[in-house]
Amino acid sequence: MTILADVAAKTRVVIVGGGVLGTMHAVEARQRGFEVVQLEREAEARGASVRNFGLVWVSGRQAGPELGLALRARELWSELGARVPGLGFRAAGSLTLATSDAELALLKEAVTRPDADQRGFELLDAAAVRAVNPALRGEFAGGLHCRLDAIVEPRQVLPALRVHLAGDGYQWLPGREVTEIAPNAVRDHTGAWHQCDLVILCPGAAHTGIAGRYLARSGGVRRVRLQMMQTAPLAGRVTTALADGDSLRYYPAFDLPGRDRLAPQPGVAARARAQLLLVQRADGGLTIGDTHEYAEPFAFDVDEDAYDHLRGRAEALLGVPLPRVQRRWAGVYSEVEPAVPGDGRARVLYHRAEVEPGVVLVTGPGGRGMTCSPAIAEETFR
Ligand SMILES: Cc1cc2nc3c(=O)[nH]c(=O)nc-3n(C[C@H](O)[C@H](O)[C@H](O)COP(=O)(O)OP(=O)(O)OC[C@H]3O[C@@H](n4cnc5c(N)ncnc54)[C@H](O)[C@@H]3O)c2cc1C
């Protein structure tokens, strides 16, 4: 055994949180030869990581570090997808569809971005859109094809990665809530201490639990609630992920002069801060969302007006009635607060801090967390 391998074999990492951030840290730690113990308070993770679209979304990222992180993550997802077929990784690409002249003009601006090639952007007219995705039989003026966007199956990713990790050197401990933190150690609710060389806390949107006192001190993270739904299987394939013109309002890549010329959103969509994103699941069902709620306390129920709006947008683009909605849910993610121009704060993409000696807290990746998780884990160990 070389000295390096010997050091690796003796390094023990405890990860708190069984969501995608925690699990990608487990993958990265095992790749480095470290011993990993991963604790999750639930019997199975049920937070944002299983409630999302499974979009590995490069298209909308801000130029610079955010795009760099997403591109690196996209490479890592692709490599992992080849090794772990259970992730359901597919390089399906996406289409962002314009239904008005102003939206189309903004897409035209987007393809002239200096980084358009890096994102795999191509502007398509309506006929070319239908050639790429024949399921689109509705009304639209054209679309932005992003070849780099990809899809994974969020309900499969975590168990599939754990099967991949299973064996000597990896221990999965579900049903263990961490209640105490000390240098290089955590204690779970059964009273058991877990000592190690490095603790990585990935508690997601649990801003008041073990991470509470650290986040209260540092500030700078907030929670965001989204509404989602999933239909019964649709006959026929939707070959790409889909976004409507409202998504141009939210993603920083489209913060271009033409954005100011977009017509106001319909009232219900503006109130819910809705954009249509649609992904066909491996079983044919359609995952459809989303909305954005920022002010707490969040609603405890889901709002049907927002669903009516999203269903209407999806049916208008697909040109067929949607299959029956089988599931509705809401999800909450943790997000670093966007920097306000002039407040002197650097824009960060997620929150990472050494909160005690040998204890690192990682959360707050926001709506890009599924996409960027493998690259965030890589950065933690780097
Ligand atoms: C509806 C929705 C759609 C989204 N769509 C996308 C998308 O398509 N693409 C994308 O890139 N991102 C998307 N996101 C964002 C993405 O899902 C999140 O950023 C990401 O899943 C966060 O992962 P996480 O592991 O930090 O959090 P979580 O998934 O919330 O996991 C945290 C885990 O820690 C556990 N935990 C907390 N405290 C303790 C404790 N004390 N002891 C033990 N365990 C603990 C929790 O039980 C939980 O399982 C979406 C989010 C939502 C809500």
The ligand as a Gaussian input file, in Angstrom:
#p B3LYP/6-31G(d) Opt

LIG

0 1
 C      -39.857000      21.339000      -6.296000
 C      -38.371000      21.479000      -6.554000
 C      -37.883000      21.353000      -7.850000
 C      -36.513000      21.470000      -8.078000
 N      -36.023000      21.192000      -9.324000
 C      -34.682000      21.147000      -9.519000
 C      -34.154000      20.697000     -10.742000
 O      -34.868000      20.198000     -11.609000
 N      -32.799000      20.809000     -10.940000
 C      -31.976000      21.298000      -9.973000
 O      -30.783000      21.422000     -10.221000
 N      -32.446000      21.594000      -8.736000
 C      -33.769000      21.528000      -8.486000
 N      -34.269000      21.850000      -7.259000
 C      -33.310000      22.148000      -6.169000
 C      -32.725000      20.862000      -5.582000
 O      -33.708000      19.864000      -5.468000
 C      -32.097000      21.155000      -4.211000
 O      -31.198000      22.238000      -4.283000
 C      -31.322000      19.936000      -3.701000
 O      -32.108000      18.772000      -3.760000
 C      -30.836000      20.158000      -2.267000
 O      -30.264000      18.962000      -1.809000
 P      -29.876000      18.774000      -0.282000
 O      -29.265000      17.435000      -0.165000
 O      -29.101000      19.965000       0.178000
 O      -31.265000      18.886000       0.500000
 P      -32.400000      17.813000       0.831000
 O      -32.796000      17.049000      -0.353000
 O      -33.468000      18.561000       1.557000
 O      -31.701000      16.804000       1.826000
 C      -31.344000      17.150000       3.144000
 C      -31.502000      15.911000       4.004000
 O      -30.936000      16.140000       5.290000
 C      -31.746000      15.485000       6.241000
 N      -31.494000      16.093000       7.562000
 C      -31.735000      17.368000       7.947000
 N      -31.365000      17.558000       9.221000
 C      -30.874000      16.363000       9.671000
 C      -30.343000      15.921000      10.907000
 N      -30.253000      16.719000      11.976000
 N      -29.935000      14.625000      11.027000
 C      -30.027000      13.776000       9.958000
 N      -30.536000      14.154000       8.749000
 C      -30.941000      15.432000       8.603000
 C      -33.156000      15.698000       5.729000
 O      -34.079000      14.759000       6.269000
 C      -32.970000      15.547000       4.227000
 O      -33.187000      14.226000       3.763000
 C      -35.628000      21.755000      -7.002000
 C      -36.149000      21.885000      -5.707000
 C      -37.503000      21.740000      -5.475000
 C      -38.019000      21.866000      -4.072000

